[in-house]
Amino acid sequence: MTEQAPVTLAGAPPSPYTRKMLSVLRYRRIPYRVLWNSPRELTDMPQPKVSLLPTFYLPNAAGEVEAVVDSTPLITRFDAEIAPRQARPKDPSIRLLDDLLEDYGDEWLTKAMFHYRWHHTADIKQAGDVLPRARIHSPSEDQANEMAKMFSERQISRLYVVGSNETTAPVIEESYSRLINVLRDHLVEHPFIMGARPGAADFAFFGQLTQLAQFDPTPTSLTLKTAPRVYAWVMLMEDLSGEEPGDDGWFTPGTVPATLKAVLSEVGRVYVPFLLANAKALTDGAEEVTTTIGGAPWTQKPFPYQGKCLMVLRESYAALDANARTTFDSLIKDTGCEALFA
């Protein structure tokens, strides 16, 4: 792959990870062409092992095109293959901070996205009305209405996958409310989560917030009421191709502000206890994750991928040299995130 060769991906506008990666491609000025299709519909293209959005079609080591999913390693791959305007910070301790925040965006904020969309009546109706029609070759109205019913029922039945239920609903919604408030305060002083230029964390938050802050009625209303700056930030993150990032744009260990530590404290409050409980359930072979988050009970089915996320974060932490590890420990001190690496 060269900088001049367009990359091809299949995606959908209501997919937060599609939006995340399109924003990355625009910012990185990587030429691309997006197919508004499900990978299963692209019978002339390689099929991914798991059908996820977005699916990229990229050359492997042998030069053969293969279907590639998972936004996190894709960002890393693009950074390795195309040098200018990289998305991941260079300083190792700041890089791990960015990794942790990206993981929270991808794996915890998505719980809020899925919960709001399929828990509240108005959100269910809007998603059911719009999502089946969000395609170039749209079905007829009768077909779309039938698809809306089937799709909504299927998604509602899968709320358990992200841990959304009557017990956990207040935990998810209170966490989202806190997050947009601390993010608002941070964005008053800094244009991006990671400083004066975006990191992978910015794109991860953006992806989920395209739905939470600008599509689904219930969280969008809350965002506009309490954090309009977050709503506006999502609009700006859509296309950062005109930004000219400086090499010194990311925070350094000495410039990480209290406002970012407040965001990290929300990560430590909700995502850390979930990751630890999920890992224990996977190790024990338990059928249910049971823990307390923010003083409230949390139960859900174990999620193997999020067990892998914790493993990768810990491996990255272990790979830091002694000085970088000490620096990183100081950055997350008293945020609750320390427990991940204890």
Sequence and secondary structure as in RCSB ss.txt:
>XXXX:A:sequence
MTEQAPVTLAGAPPSPYTRKMLSVLRYRRIPYRVLWNSPRELTDMPQPKVSLLPTFYLPNAAGEVEAVVDSTPLI
TRFDAEIAPRQARPKDPSIRLLDDLLEDYGDEWLTKAMFHYRWHHTADIKQAGDVLPRARIHSPSEDQANEMAKM
FSERQISRLYVVGSNETTAPVIEESYSRLINVLRDHLVEHPFIMGARPGAADFAFFGQLTQLAQFDPTPTSLTLK
TAPRVYAWVMLMEDLSGEEPGDDGWFTPGTVPATLKAVLSEVGRVYVPFLLANAKALTDGAEEVTTTIGGAPWTQ
KPFPYQGKCLMVLRESYAALDANARTTFDSLIKDTGCEALFA
>XXXX:A:secstr
  TTS EEEE  TT HHHHHHHHHHHHHT  EEEE S GGG TTS   SS  SSEEEEE TTS EEEE  HHHHH
HHHHHH  TT SS SSHHHHHHHHHHHHHHHHTHHHHHHHHHHHSHHHHHHHHHHGGG SSS   HHHHHHHHHH
HHHHHHHTHHHHT STTTHHHHHHHHHHHHHHHHHHHHH SBTTBSS  HHHHHHHHHHHHHTTTSHHHHHHHHH
H HHHHHHHHHHT  TT    TT B  TTT  HHHHHHHHHIIIIIHHHHHHHHHHHHHT S EEEEETTEEEEE
   HHHHHHHHHHHHHHHHS HHHHHHHHHHHTTSSGGGGG 
